[in-house]
Amino acid sequence: MNRRADYLVTEEEISLTRGPSGLGFNIIGRTDQQYVSNDSSIFISHIKENRAVALDGWLQEGDKICSVNGRDLKNLLHQDAIDLFRNAGYAVSMRVQHRLQVQNGTSLWYYHNCGAGAFALTMVATWAFTRYQQYL
């Protein structure tokens, strides 16, 4: 059986409060050592247990970090990205992208702070997509 795998990309703004031991994640990727071919973006490579990001629960390993406190991370060297995170302050705002796999009519949706209307719309869209995927 031939399986088709597609991906949905969602983007959101996440606010974190830095803990006493930092934000609690490692990064990979940058202009000097790309993690994804032809993409010099920064990705989360590891989330440390019981730290700010792990306790918040909304970021996952593999998420792409687009900006920190409004500063675009594109085309940064690794050390510059690390310095940006270290000097981001106590309240940190990040724009991130999540890559979600859709396979064999099953879709995985990731949502954060959605109201009831947004949740209902997401569920209807998921149902419609899985129902009519064969016609696409």
C-alpha positions as CSV (number, residue, x, y, z in Angstrom):
1,M,0.0,0.0,0.0
2,N,1.3,3.4,-1.0
3,R,1.2,5.9,1.9
4,R,1.0,9.6,1.3
5,A,2.5,11.9,3.9
6,D,1.8,15.6,3.8
7,Y,2.8,18.3,6.3
8,L,0.9,21.3,7.6
9,V,2.9,24.2,9.1
10,T,1.4,26.3,11.8
11,E,3.0,29.4,13.2
12,E,2.4,31.0,16.5
13,E,3.7,33.5,19.0
14,I,4.7,32.0,22.4
15,S,5.6,33.9,25.5
16,L,7.9,32.4,28.1
17,T,9.3,33.4,31.5
18,R,12.9,32.5,31.9
19,G,13.6,30.2,34.8
20,P,16.6,30.4,37.1
21,S,18.5,27.9,34.9
22,G,17.5,29.5,31.6
23,L,14.8,28.6,29.0
24,G,15.7,25.0,29.0
25,F,16.3,23.9,25.4
26,N,19.2,23.4,22.9
27,I,19.2,24.7,19.3
28,I,20.6,23.4,16.1
29,G,21.0,24.9,12.6
30,R,22.3,28.3,11.4
31,T,24.1,29.7,8.5
32,D,27.4,28.1,9.5
33,Q,26.0,24.6,9.9
34,Q,22.5,23.9,8.4
35,Y,20.3,21.3,10.0
36,V,17.9,21.2,7.1
37,S,19.3,21.4,3.6
38,N,19.0,24.9,2.1
39,D,17.5,26.3,5.3
40,S,19.6,28.3,7.7
41,S,16.9,28.5,10.3
42,I,17.2,27.7,14.0
43,F,15.4,24.6,15.3
44,I,14.9,23.2,18.8
45,S,17.0,20.1,19.1
46,H,16.5,19.1,22.7
47,I,14.1,20.2,25.5
48,K,15.4,19.8,29.1
49,E,13.1,18.4,31.7
50,N,11.6,20.7,34.4
51,R,12.8,23.9,32.7
52,A,10.7,26.8,31.4
53,V,10.0,25.4,27.9
54,A,9.2,21.9,29.2
55,L,6.9,23.2,31.9
56,D,5.1,25.5,29.4
57,G,4.6,22.4,27.1
58,W,3.9,24.2,23.8
59,L,7.3,23.8,22.1
60,Q,8.5,20.5,20.8
61,E,11.8,19.2,19.5
62,G,12.1,20.0,15.8
63,D,10.1,23.3,16.0
64,K,11.6,26.1,14.0
65,I,12.2,29.4,15.8
66,C,11.6,32.3,13.5
67,S,12.2,35.2,15.9
68,V,13.0,36.1,19.5
69,N,11.6,39.3,21.0
70,G,10.8,40.5,17.5
71,R,14.3,39.9,16.1
72,D,14.5,37.6,13.1
73,L,16.8,34.6,13.5
74,K,17.3,34.0,9.8
75,N,21.0,34.1,8.6
76,L,22.5,34.1,12.1
77,L,25.7,32.3,13.0
78,H,25.3,29.7,15.8
79,Q,27.0,31.8,18.5
80,D,25.0,34.9,17.5
81,A,21.8,32.9,18.0
82,I,23.0,31.6,21.4
83,D,23.9,35.1,22.5
84,L,20.5,36.3,21.4
85,F,18.7,33.7,23.6
86,R,21.0,34.3,26.6
87,N,20.4,38.1,26.4
88,A,16.7,37.9,25.7
89,G,15.7,38.9,29.2
90,Y,13.2,37.5,31.8
91,A,10.1,37.6,29.5
92,V,10.8,36.0,26.1
93,S,8.6,36.1,23.1
94,M,9.2,33.7,20.3
95,R,7.5,33.2,16.9
96,V,7.7,29.5,16.1
97,Q,6.6,27.1,13.4
98,H,5.4,23.6,14.1
99,R,5.4,21.0,11.4
100,L,2.5,18.6,11.6
101,Q,2.2,15.4,9.6
102,V,-1.0,14.5,7.8
103,Q,-1.0,10.8,6.8
104,N,-3.8,8.5,5.4
105,G,-6.5,10.9,6.3
106,T,-5.4,11.5,9.8
107,S,-4.4,15.0,10.7
108,L,-2.6,16.2,13.8
109,W,-3.4,19.8,14.9
110,Y,-1.5,21.7,17.4
111,Y,-3.2,24.7,19.0
112,H,-2.4,27.0,21.9
113,N,-4.7,29.4,23.6
114,C,-7.5,28.9,21.1
115,G,-11.0,30.0,22.0
116,A,-13.9,27.7,21.7
117,G,-14.7,29.1,18.2
118,A,-11.2,28.5,16.9
119,F,-11.3,25.0,18.4
120,A,-14.6,24.3,16.7
121,L,-13.3,25.6,13.4
122,T,-10.2,23.4,13.7
123,M,-12.4,20.4,14.3
124,V,-14.7,21.1,11.3
125,A,-11.7,21.8,9.0
126,T,-10.1,18.5,10.2
127,W,-13.2,16.6,9.5
128,A,-13.7,18.2,6.0
129,F,-10.1,17.6,5.1
130,T,-10.2,13.9,6.0
131,R,-13.6,13.4,4.4
132,Y,-12.7,15.1,1.1
133,Q,-9.0,14.4,0.9
134,Q,-9.5,11.8,-1.9
135,Y,-10.8,14.6,-4.2
136,L,-7.8,16.9,-3.7
